[in-house]
Amino acid sequence: MNRKLRIRIDLKLSKNGELVLNTRRWKRTAIWSLLKAKLFEKGYLKVHYRPGVFNDAEFYTKEEGKIILDTFLDKRLLEYTERAVWE
């Protein structure tokens, strides 16, 4: 029996080579709100689906961050990940 996914999202934002935000959230809207509110030059997003199963990417604009977030949390991807058997 498969367990429901408990998605964890890590977000790091940096400006001038210094980390301005390093946070972990469980909701897409919380991450998107932080992306919209902060000024940054480089971002890193990591979505954990299960232990050892994740997607991650770097981005340089808010628009890129939104696209990556939406892609990593696509309903079809989440359903597949929830049903899949991971060894």
VMD Tcl script that builds the backbone (N, CA, C; Angstrom):
set m [mol new atoms 261]
animate dup $m
set s [atomselect $m all]
$s set {name element resname resid chain x y z} {
  {N N MET 1 A 0.844 -1.185 0.000}
  {CA C MET 1 A 0.000 0.000 0.000}
  {C C MET 1 A 0.889 1.249 0.000}
  {N N ASN 2 A 0.637 2.125 -0.919}
  {CA C ASN 2 A 1.441 3.341 -1.028}
  {C C ASN 2 A 0.951 4.399 -0.053}
  {N N ARG 3 A 1.892 5.113 0.515}
  {CA C ARG 3 A 1.567 6.224 1.400}
  {C C ARG 3 A 1.436 7.498 0.586}
  {N N LYS 4 A 0.606 8.405 1.072}
  {CA C LYS 4 A 0.473 9.708 0.412}
  {C C LYS 4 A 1.794 10.467 0.522}
  {N N LEU 5 A 2.165 11.118 -0.552}
  {CA C LEU 5 A 3.409 11.890 -0.558}
  {C C LEU 5 A 3.342 13.051 0.423}
  {N N ARG 6 A 4.442 13.292 1.082}
  {CA C ARG 6 A 4.605 14.486 1.917}
  {C C ARG 6 A 5.726 15.298 1.280}
  {N N ILE 7 A 5.339 16.183 0.406}
  {CA C ILE 7 A 6.290 16.986 -0.360}
  {C C ILE 7 A 6.989 17.984 0.565}
  {N N ARG 8 A 8.303 18.075 0.403}
  {CA C ARG 8 A 9.096 19.075 1.127}
  {C C ARG 8 A 9.837 19.894 0.078}
  {N N ILE 9 A 9.807 21.209 0.222}
  {CA C ILE 9 A 10.428 22.101 -0.753}
  {C C ILE 9 A 11.485 22.946 -0.054}
  {N N ASP 10 A 12.724 22.840 -0.540}
  {CA C ASP 10 A 13.817 23.660 -0.024}
  {C C ASP 10 A 14.086 24.789 -1.021}
  {N N LEU 11 A 14.255 25.989 -0.511}
  {CA C LEU 11 A 14.518 27.158 -1.351}
  {C C LEU 11 A 15.709 27.918 -0.786}
  {N N LYS 12 A 16.676 28.202 -1.651}
  {CA C LYS 12 A 17.826 29.034 -1.296}
  {C C LYS 12 A 17.917 30.160 -2.314}
  {N N LEU 13 A 18.073 31.369 -1.824}
  {CA C LEU 13 A 18.237 32.535 -2.690}
  {C C LEU 13 A 19.504 33.266 -2.272}
  {N N SER 14 A 20.275 33.722 -3.265}
  {CA C SER 14 A 21.495 34.459 -2.949}
  {C C SER 14 A 21.589 35.722 -3.806}
  {N N LYS 15 A 22.295 36.697 -3.247}
  {CA C LYS 15 A 22.523 37.966 -3.936}
  {C C LYS 15 A 23.941 38.406 -3.609}
  {N N ASN 16 A 24.671 38.820 -4.618}
  {CA C ASN 16 A 26.076 39.228 -4.460}
  {C C ASN 16 A 26.906 38.137 -3.785}
  {N N GLY 17 A 26.597 36.902 -4.099}
  {CA C GLY 17 A 27.351 35.771 -3.561}
  {C C GLY 17 A 27.026 35.406 -2.125}
  {N N GLU 18 A 26.070 36.094 -1.508}
  {CA C GLU 18 A 25.696 35.816 -0.124}
  {C C GLU 18 A 24.279 35.269 -0.060}
  {N N LEU 19 A 24.081 34.301 0.803}
  {CA C LEU 19 A 22.781 33.681 0.997}
  {C C LEU 19 A 21.843 34.680 1.679}
  {N N VAL 20 A 20.709 34.976 1.039}
  {CA C VAL 20 A 19.736 35.896 1.636}
  {C C VAL 20 A 18.519 35.153 2.166}
  {N N LEU 21 A 18.330 33.907 1.735}
  {CA C LEU 21 A 17.206 33.101 2.212}
  {C C LEU 21 A 17.560 31.625 2.094}
  {N N ASN 22 A 17.308 30.888 3.150}
  {CA C ASN 22 A 17.490 29.443 3.161}
  {C C ASN 22 A 16.334 28.887 3.976}
  {N N THR 23 A 15.338 28.310 3.315}
  {CA C THR 23 A 14.124 27.902 4.010}
  {C C THR 23 A 13.591 26.578 3.489}
  {N N ARG 24 A 12.721 25.988 4.260}
  {CA C ARG 24 A 12.037 24.750 3.897}
  {C C ARG 24 A 10.549 24.963 4.162}
  {N N ARG 25 A 9.747 24.636 3.163}
  {CA C ARG 25 A 8.299 24.762 3.290}
  {C C ARG 25 A 7.633 23.519 2.702}
  {N N TRP 26 A 6.343 23.380 2.972}
  {CA C TRP 26 A 5.599 22.226 2.489}
  {C C TRP 26 A 4.493 22.634 1.514}
  {N N LYS 27 A 4.336 23.920 1.273}
  {CA C LYS 27 A 3.287 24.398 0.368}
  {C C LYS 27 A 3.864 25.257 -0.750}
  {N N ARG 28 A 3.360 25.002 -1.944}
  {CA C ARG 28 A 3.782 25.744 -3.132}
  {C C ARG 28 A 3.541 27.241 -2.964}
  {N N THR 29 A 2.397 27.608 -2.399}
  {CA C THR 29 A 2.065 29.025 -2.272}
  {C C THR 29 A 3.046 29.755 -1.354}
  {N N ALA 30 A 3.514 29.083 -0.314}
  {CA C ALA 30 A 4.492 29.715 0.588}
  {C C ALA 30 A 5.798 29.983 -0.150}
  {N N ILE 31 A 6.245 29.034 -0.959}
  {CA C ILE 31 A 7.481 29.213 -1.733}
  {C C ILE 31 A 7.297 30.327 -2.763}
  {N N TRP 32 A 6.182 30.324 -3.458}
  {CA C TRP 32 A 5.939 31.336 -4.481}
  {C C TRP 32 A 5.890 32.736 -3.855}
  {N N SER 33 A 5.280 32.857 -2.690}
  {CA C SER 33 A 5.235 34.152 -2.005}
  {C C SER 33 A 6.638 34.647 -1.667}
  {N N LEU 34 A 7.500 33.753 -1.200}
  {CA C LEU 34 A 8.881 34.130 -0.897}
  {C C LEU 34 A 9.638 34.533 -2.155}
  {N N LEU 35 A 9.427 33.794 -3.243}
  {CA C LEU 35 A 10.091 34.130 -4.511}
  {C C LEU 35 A 9.696 35.524 -4.993}
  {N N LYS 36 A 8.409 35.851 -4.878}
  {CA C LYS 36 A 7.928 37.148 -5.335}
  {C C LYS 36 A 8.455 38.288 -4.469}
  {N N ALA 37 A 8.631 38.029 -3.180}
  {CA C ALA 37 A 8.961 39.090 -2.244}
  {C C ALA 37 A 10.454 39.407 -2.157}
  {N N LYS 38 A 11.303 38.456 -2.445}
  {CA C LYS 38 A 12.747 38.631 -2.233}
  {C C LYS 38 A 13.457 39.072 -3.508}
  {N N LEU 39 A 14.489 39.886 -3.324}
  {CA C LEU 39 A 15.382 40.240 -4.429}
  {C C LEU 39 A 16.565 39.281 -4.380}
  {N N PHE 40 A 16.909 38.707 -5.529}
  {CA C PHE 40 A 17.992 37.740 -5.577}
  {C C PHE 40 A 18.608 37.706 -6.965}
  {N N GLU 41 A 19.810 37.138 -7.064}
  {CA C GLU 41 A 20.478 36.953 -8.345}
  {C C GLU 41 A 20.473 35.495 -8.783}
  {N N LYS 42 A 20.447 34.594 -7.799}
  {CA C LYS 42 A 20.510 33.172 -8.094}
  {C C LYS 42 A 19.662 32.424 -7.073}
  {N N GLY 43 A 18.928 31.430 -7.555}
  {CA C GLY 43 A 18.101 30.628 -6.673}
  {C C GLY 43 A 18.337 29.144 -6.875}
  {N N TYR 44 A 17.995 28.378 -5.870}
  {CA C TYR 44 A 18.108 26.921 -5.921}
  {C C TYR 44 A 16.850 26.351 -5.282}
  {N N LEU 45 A 16.219 25.436 -5.997}
  {CA C LEU 45 A 14.979 24.829 -5.554}
  {C C LEU 45 A 15.147 23.319 -5.550}
  {N N LYS 46 A 14.740 22.675 -4.460}
  {CA C LYS 46 A 14.817 21.226 -4.360}
  {C C LYS 46 A 13.495 20.721 -3.793}
  {N N VAL 47 A 12.839 19.833 -4.536}
  {CA C VAL 47 A 11.572 19.252 -4.109}
  {C C VAL 47 A 11.811 17.787 -3.768}
  {N N HIS 48 A 11.545 17.437 -2.516}
  {CA C HIS 48 A 11.699 16.062 -2.034}
  {C C HIS 48 A 10.337 15.376 -2.082}
  {N N TYR 49 A 10.263 14.235 -2.778}
  {CA C TYR 49 A 9.019 13.485 -2.878}
  {C C TYR 49 A 8.974 12.357 -1.851}
  {N N ARG 50 A 10.067 11.640 -1.745}
  {CA C ARG 50 A 10.253 10.527 -0.815}
  {C C ARG 50 A 11.724 10.542 -0.423}
  {N N PRO 51 A 12.103 9.797 0.607}
  {CA C PRO 51 A 13.532 9.745 0.933}
  {C C PRO 51 A 14.354 9.279 -0.281}
  {N N GLY 52 A 15.304 10.100 -0.684}
  {CA C GLY 52 A 16.166 9.776 -1.819}
  {C C GLY 52 A 15.575 10.057 -3.183}
  {N N VAL 53 A 14.349 10.563 -3.246}
  {CA C VAL 53 A 13.688 10.864 -4.528}
  {C C VAL 53 A 13.360 12.359 -4.546}
  {N N PHE 54 A 14.049 13.089 -5.442}
  {CA C PHE 54 A 13.867 14.531 -5.477}
  {C C PHE 54 A 14.182 15.075 -6.866}
  {N N ASN 55 A 13.787 16.315 -7.099}
  {CA C ASN 55 A 14.170 17.112 -8.261}
  {C C ASN 55 A 14.810 18.377 -7.726}
  {N N ASP 56 A 15.833 18.872 -8.426}
  {CA C ASP 56 A 16.423 20.141 -8.019}
  {C C ASP 56 A 16.915 20.907 -9.238}
  {N N ALA 57 A 17.004 22.225 -9.083}
  {CA C ALA 57 A 17.449 23.079 -10.188}
  {C C ALA 57 A 17.864 24.443 -9.663}
  {N N GLU 58 A 18.762 25.077 -10.407}
  {CA C GLU 58 A 19.132 26.472 -10.160}
  {C C GLU 58 A 18.348 27.352 -11.125}
  {N N PHE 59 A 18.106 28.594 -10.715}
  {CA C PHE 59 A 17.412 29.538 -11.582}
  {C C PHE 59 A 17.913 30.935 -11.286}
  {N N TYR 60 A 17.610 31.872 -12.199}
  {CA C TYR 60 A 18.147 33.234 -12.083}
  {C C TYR 60 A 17.082 34.324 -12.116}
  {N N THR 61 A 15.837 33.961 -12.396}
  {CA C THR 61 A 14.753 34.942 -12.377}
  {C C THR 61 A 13.541 34.350 -11.654}
  {N N LYS 62 A 12.644 35.231 -11.231}
  {CA C LYS 62 A 11.423 34.771 -10.562}
  {C C LYS 62 A 10.579 33.922 -11.501}
  {N N GLU 63 A 10.553 34.299 -12.773}
  {CA C GLU 63 A 9.768 33.556 -13.755}
  {C C GLU 63 A 10.311 32.134 -13.922}
  {N N GLU 64 A 11.647 32.004 -13.998}
  {CA C GLU 64 A 12.257 30.671 -14.086}
  {C C GLU 64 A 11.918 29.852 -12.839}
  {N N GLY 65 A 11.992 30.481 -11.687}
  {CA C GLY 65 A 11.674 29.792 -10.434}
  {C C GLY 65 A 10.246 29.293 -10.417}
  {N N LYS 66 A 9.319 30.112 -10.913}
  {CA C LYS 66 A 7.896 29.721 -10.959}
  {C C LYS 66 A 7.699 28.542 -11.903}
  {N N ILE 67 A 8.347 28.572 -13.063}
  {CA C ILE 67 A 8.226 27.476 -14.030}
  {C C ILE 67 A 8.773 26.179 -13.429}
  {N N ILE 68 A 9.927 26.260 -12.789}
  {CA C ILE 68 A 10.524 25.072 -12.167}
  {C C ILE 68 A 9.615 24.538 -11.063}
  {N N LEU 69 A 9.110 25.417 -10.217}
  {CA C LEU 69 A 8.215 25.005 -9.134}
  {C C LEU 69 A 6.974 24.315 -9.688}
  {N N ASP 70 A 6.354 24.913 -10.699}
  {CA C ASP 70 A 5.160 24.317 -11.311}
  {C C ASP 70 A 5.473 22.965 -11.957}
  {N N THR 71 A 6.631 22.855 -12.597}
  {CA C THR 71 A 7.025 21.601 -13.247}
  {C C THR 71 A 7.261 20.500 -12.227}
  {N N PHE 72 A 7.994 20.824 -11.165}
  {CA C PHE 72 A 8.307 19.830 -10.143}
  {C C PHE 72 A 7.075 19.396 -9.357}
  {N N LEU 73 A 6.035 20.246 -9.329}
  {CA C LEU 73 A 4.822 19.928 -8.580}
  {C C LEU 73 A 3.631 19.675 -9.496}
  {N N ASP 74 A 3.919 19.292 -10.742}
  {CA C ASP 74 A 2.875 18.956 -11.698}
  {C C ASP 74 A 2.048 17.779 -11.175}
  {N N LYS 75 A 0.754 17.874 -11.303}
  {CA C LYS 75 A -0.154 16.858 -10.757}
  {C C LYS 75 A 0.155 15.457 -11.293}
  {N N ARG 76 A 0.434 15.354 -12.595}
  {CA C ARG 76 A 0.733 14.028 -13.174}
  {C C ARG 76 A 2.030 13.452 -12.618}
  {N N LEU 77 A 3.038 14.300 -12.421}
  {CA C LEU 77 A 4.294 13.842 -11.843}
  {C C LEU 77 A 4.091 13.375 -10.402}
  {N N LEU 78 A 3.323 14.127 -9.637}
  {CA C LEU 78 A 3.061 13.740 -8.247}
  {C C LEU 78 A 2.292 12.424 -8.173}
  {N N GLU 79 A 1.308 12.256 -9.043}
  {CA C GLU 79 A 0.546 11.001 -9.056}
  {C C GLU 79 A 1.437 9.824 -9.425}
  {N N TYR 80 A 2.283 10.005 -10.415}
  {CA C TYR 80 A 3.208 8.939 -10.812}
  {C C TYR 80 A 4.158 8.597 -9.669}
  {N N THR 81 A 4.724 9.614 -9.040}
  {CA C THR 81 A 5.671 9.414 -7.947}
  {C C THR 81 A 4.994 8.711 -6.771}
  {N N GLU 82 A 3.744 9.039 -6.527}
  {CA C GLU 82 A 3.001 8.427 -5.424}
  {C C GLU 82 A 2.745 6.946 -5.692}
  {N N ARG 83 A 2.460 6.590 -6.945}
  {CA C ARG 83 A 2.146 5.206 -7.297}
  {C C ARG 83 A 3.389 4.330 -7.491}
  {N N ALA 84 A 4.491 4.948 -7.846}
  {CA C ALA 84 A 5.693 4.187 -8.208}
  {C C ALA 84 A 6.248 3.412 -7.010}
  {N N VAL 85 A 6.877 2.294 -7.317}
  {CA C VAL 85 A 7.562 1.508 -6.299}
  {C C VAL 85 A 9.035 1.874 -6.342}
  {N N TRP 86 A 9.545 2.418 -5.244}
  {CA C TRP 86 A 10.934 2.871 -5.162}
  {C C TRP 86 A 11.724 1.905 -4.306}
  {N N GLU 87 A 12.853 1.504 -4.827}
  {CA C GLU 87 A 13.685 0.563 -4.072}
  {C C GLU 87 A 14.846 1.251 -3.409}
}
mol reanalyze $m
mol bondsrecalc $m
mol representation Tube
mol addrep $m
